[in-house]
Amino acid sequence: MKFAALILLLALSVCPACRAQADQQEVKHHGMMHAMDAQHPVSETAKLSVSNRAAANELTVRVGPVDLPAHTGHMAAAQPPVFFLTIPFDGWLTAFHPRVANLHGQPLPNKLLHHAALYDTERPDFLCPKREEHIFGAGGEMNDWPAIPGFGYRVKKGDRIRISTMFTNPTAKNYPDAFLEVRIDYHLAQSSSNAATLKDIYPAWFDVMGCGRSAYDLPPGQSTKTGEFKLRFSGHLLGVGGHLHDYGEWLVLKDSTTNQTIATLAANLDRFGQILSMPIELFAGPPANAGGFALHSGDILNVTDAYNNPTGKSLPGAGMGIVVGYFLPDDPTAFTALGHQPHH
């Protein structure tokens, strides 16, 4: 196996066309697995486009178009395959601004997005090490991840970011050309020793399902679900936001070791119980005095969601509850094992 891997590595290093072909095969493989796992059709029109406004330090990722007939659920809609973004610079990602738009860039309803997720394929999640690091996610609440001055998510040129996107259309209108756009602000790493650098932060995803599959069957009426995490690192949580599905009412993140509530996030719902927005709460101060909510290695954190499903029946896969935030480790060297793998 090692010899075969070495031969493949050498072939890719001397044959850019082979590398491109391997990337296409990987995209195809992940797209097929994505479709098989979710059991939905795959869109033949959706593509990935990336634009880099270097003067503005702004990278825009666009996935689409997808055809969304009226009253089409996410399991029936033809979804984009998995795509891969190759980072074109060394630096930090500092903010994420998602939206849904049509072919001409006009905004479409946020509720057309079921979810989107970006993963760093070369780093494990520090809370769930068997998973890839989950950099960014969005749902119908379509919250920005704001910049925190002095902090950023470190990336290297050549890093491969996996993009998974799922659309839905609960409305009575057809949307034949829906796109997901994510505008990403970044800060370049400079070669000069005097250049400003940012503190490295890590995304922390506290899921009520722990490190398992996030979606779960939502029972009728009022219900709650709680997930538990034992921290392996000390540090500060600089801010949090939340993700719920329709009929979700609130999320609570608590440090049960110290009996402190870190954040309570109440959902903004319309009169039908559909999710409109979720709050974001920032704890951080200036970089010199990071502030944040202090957490310690060994602490047990609990995340709890609350739903009120009025349909009178169980809704398969309709529940989800995640509190997500930025984590700043007290000892950055403790995260060495999470460092990027060398590129070939």
N, C-alpha and C positions, 0 to 999 in steps of 0.2 A: 504493500500500500504506500509506504514512504517513497519507494522508487517511482511508482506510477505518478504520485503527486509531484515529485521533482521534475519528471518528464513534462507533465502538463504545465508546470510553472515556467520551465525553460521555453516551452513552445509559445506561451502567451507573452513572455518577455521579448521574444524576437519577432513576433508576428502580431502587429496591431490589429490586423483583420481578424486573426483568430480570437483576440481579446474581445473585439466587437461582437463576433459570432457567439462567444461564450456568454457575453452579457445578454444578448438576445435570447439565448436558450434559458438563462437564469430568469429573465423576465417572464418568458413563456411558462417556465416551470412554476414560478410563484403565482402567476396568474391562473394557471390551471388548478393549483392547489387551493388558491383563494376561492375559486368557483366551486370546487368540489366540497370544500369545508362548509361554505355558505349555501350551497345548493341553489344558486341563482345563475341566470345566463350571463355571459360576458359580452360587453359592448365591443362591437367591431369598429366603431367610429372614434372612441376615446383615445387620445394621444396625450403625451406629456410634452409641454413646451416650457422653456426656462429662459428668462431674460435677466440680464445683469446690468443695472444702471450704476456703473462704477463710480461716477461722479457723485451719486447720491448714497452710495453704500447700501444699495437696495436690490435684492434678488427676488424675482417674482416667479412662482411656480404655478402653472396652469394645467389642469386636468379636464379633458372633455373633447368634444361635446358628447353628452349622453341624451337620449330621447326619453322623456318622462311623460307618458300619457297620464291623463287625469285619473285620480284614485288608484294609483299604482304603488303598492307597498315595496319596501326595500328588498324583499325576497323575490318579487316578481320582476322588478326592473333589471334591465341589462346593465351590469356594473362595469366600471373600468377595471382592467387587469392591474396587477401590482406593477408599479414603475419604480425606477431607481434614479435619484438625483446624485450626480457627482459634484462635490463641492469644488469650486474653481479657485479657492484662495485659502491662505492661512489666516485665521483670526477667530472671531467670536460671533455667534448669532445672538442678537440682543432683544429682538421683539418679533412677534408673529401677528399678522393682520389678515384674517381670512374673510372671504365673502363668496357668494354665489352670484354668477353673472351669466348673460347670454353671449352669443357670438360677437355682438357689437360692444360688449363691455358694460351693458346696462344692467343694473342690479336686479336680481331675482329674489324671491322670498327665502329667508334663511332656512325655513322648515323643509326646503328641498334637500338639504344635507342631512343624512342620517348620522354619518360620522366620517371623519378623516383622521389619519394618524401618520406621523413621520417617525421612523425608527433609525437609529444609528446601527448599521449592521456589524460594526466592529467593536462595539462596547456592550457589556452586560449591564442590566439594570441593577442598581445597588441594593434595592429592596427585594427584587426577584431575580437573582443572578442567572437563572436559566433562560431569561428573556433578553431580547435586544433592548437597548436603552430607548425608551419612548420619549422622544424629544418634544413633540407637539401634538396636540389633538384638538378637534373641534367637533361640535354637533350642532343641532338646531339653535342652541343658545348663541352660537357664533361669537364667543368672547375673544377679544384680543388677549395675547399675552404681552403685557406692557414691558417696556425697557425699564430696568432698574439701574440708574447711573452708576458706573464703576464695576458692573457685573456682566457676565455673559457665558454662553455655552461654547466651550472651546471646540474648534474644528480645524482639520488639516486639509490642505489641498489633496484631492483624490478620495476623500472620505465618501462612502456610498450610503445614501440615505434612502431607505425603503419607504415608498408612499402607498398607503392603502386608503381607498376612498369608496364610500357607499352613499348613493343617493336614494331619495324616496319622493313621492308626490301625493300627499294626502288631500290636495286641493281639487277643485272641479275644473281646473284649467290645464290644457296641454302645454308642456314646455319641451319643445323638440331639440333645443340646443343649449343645455345647461352645462356650465363650467364651474369647477372649484378654482378659485384663485387664492393663493397665500403669498402675501408680500412679506418678505423677511428682511428686517434691518440687520446690518452687520457692522462690525468694527474690525479693520484689518490689523494683523500683527505686523509691526514694522521691524526692520533689521537693526535700526538704531537702538543702542542701549538706553537712550534718553526718551525713547518713544513711550507714550502712555500704554500701559497694559491693564487688562481687566482681571478681576478675580474670577476664578472658574467656579461656576455653579452647576449643580446637577439636578435634573428633573426628578421629582419624587411623586410617585403615583400610588396613592392609598386607596385601594379598591375594596369594596365590601365583600368581594369574592376572593380576597387574598391574592395569591399568585395564580389562580385558576382562570377559567374563561369568565370574562366580565359580565356577559349577558346571562340573565336567569329568568325563569318563568315568574310572572307577576301575578300573585293571587288576588282574588277579588277583595274589595274593601280596603281597610287600613292595614298596613304592614310595615315592618322594619327589617333590615338585615344589617349585620355587623361583621366586619373583617378585622383581623388582628395582625400587627406587625411588630417584631422585635428588632430594634435598631442595632446594627453592628458598628456604627460610627457615631461619634459626637459631633455636633455642629449646630447651625442655626437655620431655621426655616424662615426664609425671607418674605414669603407671601404665599397665598393659596387662592385657588379658584375651584369650581366644581363642575361636574357633569352629571346630569340626570336625564332620564327620558320623560315622555309625557306622563302626567299624573304624579310626578315626583314633587315632593313638598319641601324637603330640606335635607341638608347633610351636616353632620357634626364630626369634627376631628378632635380627639381627646388623648392626652397623655395619661393613661390610667395608672402609671407608676407614681406620678406626682399629683394625680387627681386634678389636673388642670385642663380646662377646655381651651383648645388652641383656636378654633374657629367654628362659628355656626353660620352656615350659608343657606339662606332662604331663597327658594326658587320664585321667579316671577312667571306666573301662568296666565293664560287667557281664560275666558269663561268656560271653555271646553276642556280645560285641564292640560292644554298643550303648552310645552315649555317655550318661553319667550327669551328669558335671559337668566344668567346666574351671576352673583356678585363676585368680585375679586377683592381680596383683602391683603394689603401689603403691610409688612412689619418692619421692613428694612430702613435704615438711615443711611447717612453718607458712608462711602467705602471705608474711611478711616475708623468709623465706629459703626460696624455693620448692623448692630441692633439685631432684630429678628427674634424669633422664639427659640430659646435655648433647648436643645434636646441632647440626651446623653446615651452613650453606648449602653445597651441593656434595657433601655426604656421600652415599655410596651405601649404601642399606640393603637387606638381603636377608631375605626371610621364607621359611621352608621348613617344609613339613608332612611327616609320615610316616604311612603307612597300611599295614595288613596285612589284605588282603581274602582270607578263607579259602574263598570260594565256588567257586573254580576257574574263574571266568568274569569278563569285564569287566562292570561295572555302569554303565549309561548315566547320566550326570549325578549320580553318587553321591559324587563327591569334592568337597571344599571345604576351604580352609584360610585363615583370616584371623586376624591379630593386630590388635587394635583398642585404642587408648589415647587419653589426653587429651594434647594438645599445647599448651604455653604459649609463644607467640613471644617472643623477646627484644625485638623492636621491634613493638609492636602496630600501629603506623601502617603497617607493611609489609603488613598484612592489609586495608588500606582497600578494595582491589578486591573483597574478599569480603564487604563490608558489605551490609546489607539494602537492597533496592530500595525506593523510596518507595511507599507505599500510596495508592491512588486511591479 
